[in-house]
């Protein structure tokens, strides 16, 4: 029995997996139609030449841009394709006329590779306090107080981090920042497709391969033309087949109903947390009703990061694909490795029961 009411059609639209896939936060499973769109275009390139083939699908690419732009609350002409979320951030930083040693405020859940990009450009990073002891959710009251006495050049926010499943209060943060004249840039790599991202941020970027269930090697960046940030981002003609696949994936979400997908993924996350929260020794790092499908468990007392990695390997050898999320994913707050589960709509109750059984067996 599927956890989500969308589970059966979601499963039918994809090949039968060789294992229990609980790792959508790394790369989700694409539908058969997405895969077919990729291969069809590659054959077209071989038959007619890459540029001729690209010209023939220009309308479909524009439709993909339009469908994607609605997910971030922008216009189609404000969104451009890139090769992935990191490439999108680099393009944004390269084309944005930031002052020397500009100040960037981030949440304590900031993604490690993003911090590397900021350091490479000499940006000064300061953190905004969080509301909890594991440093995940921005304290909006503290943010409001700080904005009354200081003003960064930008607030950069991981809407949903790579290290746990806590969703940042993006709407309120954007509201406070804009009232102070501060632009907001959002890393939506882990949030786009599983929760609402259209809160008026000045720039939003992300990737195809996670919750949108598109192919790898495709990303995007959107910059509001009426926002506080000014940057002209180019749109290199690279992986056209991947863009078409992303277009099919996003259209599938729209056809189902994006708000319905959000609700069902929140349910998947809640049911998963309810199941794994009962495993003795492991510690759930989110509240059960956190509106995301990323679920993390801190290991039993005394476990080292190598032990968590070994647990991940053991699960995979048992046919369950998960991630060992190490501290580099959130170096400002992480206190060790955690197991991360990120099931999509096709997860079954039996899958979660198998996971719980394996976790319990590790403690014996």
C-alpha positions in Angstrom: 0.0 0.0 0.0 1.3 3.4 -1.0 1.7 6.2 1.6 0.5 8.8 -0.8 -2.7 8.7 -2.8 -0.5 9.7 -5.8 1.8 6.7 -5.2 0.3 4.2 -7.6 0.2 6.5 -10.7 3.6 7.8 -9.8 5.0 4.3 -9.6 3.4 3.2 -12.9 5.0 6.1 -14.7 8.5 4.8 -13.9 10.5 1.6 -14.4 10.4 -0.9 -11.5 13.3 0.0 -9.2 15.9 -2.6 -8.4 15.9 -1.4 -4.7 13.9 0.7 -2.3 14.7 4.3 -3.4 14.6 6.7 -0.4 17.1 9.1 -1.8 15.3 11.8 -3.8 17.3 14.5 -2.1 20.3 13.2 -4.0 18.6 12.4 -7.3 15.0 11.3 -7.7 13.7 8.7 -10.2 12.6 10.2 -13.5 9.5 9.0 -15.3 9.6 7.0 -18.5 8.3 10.0 -20.4 11.3 12.1 -19.2 13.7 9.4 -20.2 12.0 9.1 -23.6 12.2 12.8 -24.2 16.0 12.7 -23.6 16.7 9.8 -25.9 14.4 11.1 -28.6 16.2 14.4 -28.8 19.6 12.7 -28.8 18.5 10.6 -31.8 17.3 13.8 -33.4 20.7 15.5 -32.9 22.4 12.5 -34.5 20.1 12.6 -37.5 19.8 16.3 -38.2 22.7 18.0 -36.3 22.6 19.5 -32.8 21.8 23.1 -33.8 19.1 22.1 -36.2 17.6 19.8 -33.6 17.7 22.6 -31.0 16.0 25.0 -33.3 13.2 22.5 -33.9 12.4 22.3 -30.2 12.7 26.0 -29.4 9.0 26.2 -28.5 9.2 23.3 -26.1 12.1 24.9 -24.4 10.2 28.1 -23.9 7.3 26.2 -22.5 9.6 24.5 -20.0 10.9 28.0 -19.0 7.4 29.2 -18.5 6.3 26.1 -16.5 9.4 26.4 -14.3 9.0 30.1 -13.8 5.6 29.7 -12.2 7.1 27.5 -9.5 9.3 30.4 -8.4 6.8 33.2 -9.0 8.6 34.8 -11.8 8.1 35.5 -15.5 9.5 33.2 -18.2 11.9 35.9 -19.4 13.4 36.1 -15.9 14.5 32.5 -15.8 17.5 31.0 -17.6 18.9 27.5 -17.7 22.3 26.5 -16.3 24.1 23.1 -15.8 23.0 22.7 -12.1 22.5 24.6 -8.9 26.2 25.3 -8.2 26.7 26.5 -11.8 23.6 28.7 -11.3 25.1 30.3 -8.1 28.4 30.8 -9.8 26.7 32.5 -12.8 24.8 34.8 -10.4 27.9 35.8 -8.4 29.9 36.3 -11.6 27.3 38.7 -13.1 26.2 40.5 -9.9 27.9 43.8 -9.3 28.6 43.2 -5.6 30.9 45.6 -3.7 34.3 44.4 -2.6 34.1 42.3 0.6 30.3 42.4 0.4 28.5 41.0 3.5 26.2 38.0 3.1 23.9 36.9 5.8 23.1 33.2 5.8 21.1 30.7 7.9 23.0 28.3 10.1 21.9 25.5 7.7 23.9 27.0 4.8 25.2 24.5 2.3 29.0 23.9 2.6 29.8 24.3 -1.1 27.9 27.6 -1.2 30.1 28.9 1.6 33.1 27.9 -0.5 31.8 30.0 -3.4 31.4 33.0 -1.1 34.9 32.6 0.3 36.4 32.2 -3.2 35.0 35.7 -4.0 36.1 37.3 -0.7 32.6 37.8 0.6 32.1 38.3 4.3 29.6 35.7 5.7 27.6 36.3 8.9 25.0 33.9 10.3 21.5 34.7 11.4 20.5 33.0 14.7 18.2 30.0 14.6 15.2 29.1 16.8 16.4 25.7 17.8 19.5 24.0 19.3 20.5 22.3 16.1 20.7 25.5 14.2 18.3 25.0 11.4 15.3 27.4 11.3 16.0 31.1 11.0 14.8 33.1 14.0 12.7 35.8 12.3 12.4 37.9 15.4 16.2 38.0 15.8 16.5 38.7 12.1 14.1 41.7 12.4 16.0 43.0 15.3 19.3 42.7 13.5 18.0 44.4 10.4 17.1 47.5 12.5 20.7 48.0 13.3 22.7 46.5 10.4 22.2 46.0 6.7 24.0 43.3 4.7 24.5 43.4 1.0 22.4 40.3 0.6 20.6 37.5 2.5 21.3 34.1 1.0 19.0 31.4 2.2 18.9 27.6 1.8 15.2 27.2 1.8 15.5 23.6 2.7 19.0 22.4 3.6 20.9 19.3 2.6 21.6 18.2 6.2 18.0 18.0 7.5 14.4 18.5 6.5 13.5 21.8 8.1 11.8 24.3 5.9 12.9 27.9 6.4 10.1 30.6 6.8 10.9 32.1 3.4 7.9 34.3 3.1 8.5 36.1 6.3 12.3 36.5 5.7 11.7 38.0 2.3 9.2 40.4 3.8 11.6 41.6 6.5 14.5 41.9 4.2 12.7 43.9 1.5 11.3 46.2 4.2 15.0 47.0 5.0 16.0 47.3 1.4 18.0 44.0 1.4 17.8 41.6 -1.6 17.2 37.9 -0.9 18.7 35.0 -2.9 17.3 31.5 -2.4 19.0 28.2 -2.9 15.9 26.1 -3.8 17.8 22.9 -4.8 16.1 20.9 -2.1 12.8 22.7 -1.9 11.6 23.2 -5.4 9.1 20.5 -6.2 8.2 19.6 -2.7 7.2 23.0 -1.1 6.1 26.4 -2.2 9.0 28.6 -3.4 7.1 31.6 -4.8 7.6 34.2 -2.1 9.0 37.1 -4.1 12.7 36.5 -3.5 15.0 38.6 -5.8 16.8 35.5 -7.1 16.0 31.8 -6.9 18.2 28.9 -8.3 18.0 25.2 -8.2 18.4 21.9 -10.0 16.4 19.4 -12.0 17.5 16.1 -10.6 16.0 16.2 -7.1 12.3 16.8 -6.3 11.4 17.9 -9.8 12.5 14.3 -10.9 14.2 15.7 -14.0 17.6 14.6 -15.4 21.0 15.3 -14.0 23.1 18.1 -15.6 20.3 20.8 -15.7 19.6 23.7 -13.4 18.2 27.2 -13.5 18.5 30.6 -12.0 15.7 33.2 -11.9 16.3 36.9 -11.2 13.3 39.2 -10.8 13.4 42.2 -13.1 11.6 44.3 -10.6 13.6 43.1 -7.6 16.4 44.7 -5.6 19.1 42.6 -7.2 20.6 43.5 -10.7 22.3 40.7 -12.6 22.1 39.8 -16.3 22.6 36.0 -16.5 23.5 34.4 -19.8 21.8 31.2 -21.0 24.5 28.9 -22.7 23.1 26.4 -25.2 24.4 23.2 -23.6 22.4 20.1 -22.6 19.3 20.6 -24.7 18.0 17.1 -24.2 18.3 17.5 -20.5 16.2 20.8 -20.7 13.5 19.0 -22.6 13.5 16.2 -19.9 13.2 18.9 -17.2 10.3 20.4 -19.2 8.5 17.1 -19.2 9.1 16.5 -15.5 7.8 20.0 -14.5 4.8 19.6 -16.8 4.0 16.3 -15.1 3.9 18.1 -11.7 1.7 20.8 -13.1 -0.7 18.2 -14.6 -1.0 16.5 -11.2 -1.3 19.9 -9.4 1.7 21.3 -7.7 -0.1 22.2 -4.5 -1.4 18.6 -4.3 2.2 17.3 -4.8 3.4 19.5 -2.0 0.6 18.2 0.3 1.3 14.6 -0.5 5.1 14.9 0.0 4.5 16.6 3.4 2.3 13.5 4.2 5.1 11.2 3.0 7.5 13.0 5.3 5.2 12.9 8.3 4.5 9.1 7.9 8.2 8.4 7.5 9.0 10.3 10.6 6.3 8.6 12.6 7.8 5.2 11.6 11.5 6.0 12.2 10.9 8.0 15.4 10.1 4.7 17.2 13.6 3.2 16.6 15.5 3.1 20.0 18.8 5.0 20.0 18.2 7.0 16.9 17.1 10.6 17.3 14.7 12.3 14.8 16.0 15.8 13.8 12.8 17.3 12.6 9.3 17.6 14.1 6.9 14.9 12.7 4.8 17.5 11.0 7.6 19.4 9.3 6.2 20.1 5.7 9.0 18.3 3.8 9.9 14.7 2.7 13.5 14.9 3.9 13.9 13.0 7.2 17.1 12.7 9.2 18.1 10.6 12.1 21.1 11.3 14.4 22.8 8.0 15.4 22.8 6.4 18.8 25.1 7.8 21.5 28.8 6.8 20.9 28.5 6.4 17.2 31.2 8.0 15.0 30.7 9.3 11.5 32.3 6.1 10.1 29.6 4.1 11.9 26.8 6.1 10.3 28.5 5.6 6.9 28.6 1.9 7.7 24.9 1.9 8.5 24.2 3.5 5.1 26.3 0.9 3.3 24.5 -1.9 5.2 21.1 -0.5 4.2 22.2 -0.3 0.6 23.4 -3.9 0.7 19.9 -4.8 2.0 18.4 -3.0 -1.0 17.5 0.3 0.6 19.1 3.5 -0.9 19.6 6.3 1.6 22.3 9.0 2.2 24.9 9.4 5.0 24.7 13.2 5.3 28.1 14.4 6.6 28.9 17.7 8.3 30.3 19.3 5.2 26.7 19.8 4.1 26.0 22.2 6.9 29.4 23.1 8.4 28.0 26.1 10.4 25.8 23.8 12.6 26.4 20.1 11.9 27.6 18.1 14.8 28.2 14.8 13.1 26.9 12.5 10.4 23.2 11.6 10.1 21.2 9.2 8.1 19.0 11.0 5.6 15.8 9.5 4.0 14.0 11.3 1.2 11.2 9.2 -0.2 9.1 10.5 -3.1 5.5 9.9 -3.9 5.9 6.2 -4.8 7.0 5.0 -1.4 5.1 2.2 0.2 4.4 1.4 3.8 6.2 -1.9 3.3 9.3 0.1 2.3 9.3 2.1 5.5 8.6 -1.1 7.6 11.7 -2.7 6.0 13.8 0.4 6.8 12.7 0.4 10.4 13.4 -3.3 10.7 17.0 -2.8 9.4 17.6 0.1 11.7 16.4 -1.9 14.7 18.6 -4.9 13.7 21.7 -2.6 13.8 21.1 -1.9 17.5 21.1 -5.5 18.5 
